[in-house]
Amino acid sequence: MTTTAQEIYTHILRTLSPTERLRLANLILNDLVDQNLSVIDQSDSWSEQDVIDVTNFSLQYAVTIFPESEDM
């Protein structure tokens, strides 16, 4: 039986105090730094999903700063 991160969080971590959860997060992040894992893609190219995401964000932002107005 495999355990997912969500199951661990729900059954174990949620029961910890906020202080202990922060301490655990710190341990996990420091361990990742020590392992020198490269989890960020630093390439100069954009994937199709990147373009879709930035387009959607831009359109949503435009709607908030340029709300529909009556006749111009």
Sequence and secondary structure as in RCSB ss.txt:
>XXXX:A:sequence
MTTTAQEIYTHILRTLSPTERLRLANLILNDLVDQNLSVIDQSDSWSEQDVIDVTNFSLQYAVTIFPESEDM
>XXXX:A:secstr
    HHHHHHHTGGGS HHHHHHHHHHHHHHHHHHT   S   S   HHHHHHHHHHHHHHHHHHS   S  
